[in-house]
Amino acid sequence: MKSRIGFPVVVAAPSGTGKTTVCRQVVSRDPKIEFSVSHTTRTRREGERDGVDYHFVDQAEFMREAESDGFLEWAVYNDRRYGTSWRAIEAPLAEGRDVLLEIEVQGARQVRERRPDARFIFLLPPSFETLRARLTGRGTDTPEQVERRLELARRELEAVGDFDYAVVNDDLEACVRDVLAILEAERRGEVDALRARFDPDRAAERLKSGE
């Protein structure tokens, strides 16, 4: 019997939507999926661990990896570089485990081109006002930075049609359950009902109309 090959799962979302929390919850509850630890040039935040939350590297090291085609995808986001190395996904996929990539919209486009077997989930806030409140409540950005992130979120929303699913993160527990259900449906190959339920274009229109 042929052993199962895993598939990459891309989760993207505007900053402040809660994608890191959702992704960590999904990985902790689903033994069939592994978290891909990205490289980044941004400064480590309080409580973050190198090699667990990100591989924190300087600009020169990041670009050496990029120029040697060491990344499946990489992008510049908010003046910082982020990338997923081939090493982070190839071994677990070969072992039959799925791999979750928590990345930006720019990187998701590259994965679409280079890994046609990947599945794509876009997380949305319930409204832009909720997103503004979440970004402000984090206390890590100035008011000007919050406005820039909101403007970027509106631009990123234009890419939602490139994704297979769009899930609203209004309630964390419900959102995590929805993502877990999507993963199981993809493994079974029974996706029609959930792709209709989480149709990206309809979700984006609801968000825009509720601004």
C-alpha positions in Angstrom: 0.0 0.0 0.0 1.4 3.4 -1.0 2.1 5.6 2.0 0.3 8.9 2.2 2.1 12.1 1.1 1.2 15.2 3.2 0.0 18.5 1.7 0.9 22.1 2.6 -1.8 24.2 4.2 -1.4 28.0 3.8 -3.1 30.2 6.3 -3.0 34.0 5.6 -4.7 36.9 7.2 -4.4 40.6 7.7 -2.2 41.6 10.7 -4.4 41.6 13.9 -6.8 38.9 12.7 -5.4 36.4 15.1 -3.9 33.9 12.7 -1.0 33.0 15.0 -3.3 32.0 17.8 -5.6 30.1 15.4 -2.7 28.3 13.8 -1.2 27.3 17.1 -4.5 25.9 18.4 -5.0 23.9 15.2 -1.6 22.3 15.4 -2.0 21.5 19.1 -5.3 19.7 18.4 -4.5 17.9 15.1 -1.8 15.3 15.3 -1.6 15.0 11.6 -0.3 18.5 11.0 3.0 20.2 11.8 3.7 23.9 12.1 6.3 25.4 9.6 8.6 27.8 11.4 9.3 30.7 9.2 12.5 32.9 8.9 12.2 36.6 9.6 14.3 39.7 9.9 12.0 41.4 12.3 12.9 41.9 15.9 11.9 39.2 18.4 9.0 40.2 20.6 8.8 39.6 24.3 8.1 35.9 25.0 9.0 34.7 21.5 11.5 31.9 21.1 14.0 31.4 18.3 13.3 28.3 16.3 9.8 27.9 17.8 8.0 31.1 16.9 10.4 32.1 14.1 13.9 31.6 13.0 15.2 35.1 13.7 18.0 36.1 11.3 19.6 39.3 10.1 19.2 40.7 6.6 22.4 39.3 5.2 21.6 35.7 6.3 18.1 36.0 5.0 19.2 37.1 1.6 21.9 34.5 1.4 19.2 31.9 1.8 16.9 33.6 -0.7 19.6 33.9 -3.3 20.5 30.2 -3.0 16.8 29.3 -3.6 16.5 28.1 -0.1 12.9 29.4 0.3 9.7 28.0 -1.0 8.4 31.5 -0.6 9.5 34.8 0.8 8.1 38.3 1.0 8.6 41.8 2.5 5.8 42.7 4.9 5.8 46.0 6.9 9.5 46.5 6.0 10.5 43.1 7.3 11.3 39.9 5.4 9.6 36.6 6.0 10.2 33.3 4.3 9.4 29.6 4.4 12.4 27.3 3.8 12.1 24.2 1.7 13.7 22.3 4.6 10.8 23.2 6.9 8.2 21.4 4.7 9.9 18.6 2.7 10.7 16.1 5.5 7.2 16.1 7.2 5.4 16.0 3.9 7.4 12.9 2.9 6.5 11.3 6.2 2.8 11.8 5.5 2.2 14.8 7.8 0.5 17.9 6.5 2.4 21.2 7.1 0.8 24.5 8.1 2.3 27.7 6.7 1.3 30.9 8.5 2.4 33.4 5.9 1.5 36.6 4.1 -0.6 37.1 1.0 2.5 37.7 -1.1 4.0 34.5 0.0 0.8 32.6 -0.6 0.9 33.6 -4.3 4.4 32.0 -4.6 3.3 28.8 -2.9 0.3 28.6 -5.3 2.8 28.8 -8.2 5.3 26.3 -6.7 3.1 23.8 -4.8 -0.1 23.1 -6.7 -1.0 20.6 -4.0 -1.3 23.2 -1.3 -4.6 24.2 0.2 -5.3 27.9 1.0 -7.3 29.4 3.9 -7.8 33.1 4.4 -8.8 34.3 7.9 -10.9 37.4 8.1 -11.9 39.7 11.0 -15.6 40.2 11.5 -15.2 43.9 10.6 -12.6 46.5 10.0 -13.6 48.3 13.3 -12.9 45.0 15.2 -9.6 44.8 13.4 -8.7 48.4 14.4 -9.6 47.6 18.0 -7.5 44.5 18.1 -4.5 46.3 16.6 -4.8 49.2 19.0 -5.3 46.8 21.9 -2.0 45.0 21.2 -0.1 48.2 22.2 2.7 47.3 19.9 2.0 49.9 17.1 1.6 53.7 17.0 -1.7 55.1 15.7 0.0 55.8 12.4 1.2 52.2 12.2 -2.3 50.9 13.0 -3.7 53.0 10.1 -1.0 51.6 7.7 -1.9 48.0 8.8 -5.6 48.7 8.2 -4.8 50.1 4.7 -2.7 47.0 3.9 -5.5 44.8 5.2 -7.9 46.4 2.7 -5.4 45.7 -0.1 -4.9 42.1 1.0 -8.6 41.5 0.9 -8.4 41.9 -2.9 -6.5 38.6 -3.0 -9.1 36.6 -1.1 -10.4 35.1 -4.3 -7.1 33.3 -4.8 -7.9 31.2 -1.7 -9.9 28.0 -1.3 -11.6 29.1 1.9 -12.3 32.2 3.9 -13.1 31.8 7.6 -14.1 34.7 9.9 -12.3 34.8 13.2 -15.1 36.3 15.3 -15.0 33.6 18.0 -11.6 31.8 18.5 -13.1 28.4 19.4 -15.5 28.4 16.4 -12.8 29.5 14.0 -10.4 26.8 15.1 -13.2 24.2 14.8 -13.9 25.4 11.3 -10.2 25.1 10.2 -10.0 21.6 11.7 -13.1 20.6 9.8 -11.6 22.0 6.6 -8.4 19.9 7.1 -10.4 16.7 7.6 -12.6 17.4 4.6 -9.5 17.9 2.4 -7.9 14.7 3.6 -11.1 12.8 2.8 -11.5 14.5 -0.6 -15.0 15.7 0.4 -14.7 19.4 0.1 -17.7 20.7 -1.9 -19.9 21.5 1.1 -17.2 23.4 3.0 -15.9 25.2 0.0 -19.4 26.5 -0.5 -19.9 27.4 3.1 -16.6 29.3 3.3 -16.7 30.8 -0.2 -14.0 33.5 -0.2 -15.8 35.9 -2.5 -18.9 35.9 -0.5 -17.0 36.4 2.8 -15.1 39.3 1.4 -18.3 41.0 0.2 -19.8 40.6 3.7 -16.7 42.2 5.3 -16.7 45.1 2.8 -20.4 45.8 3.3 -20.0 45.8 7.0 -17.1 48.2 7.2 
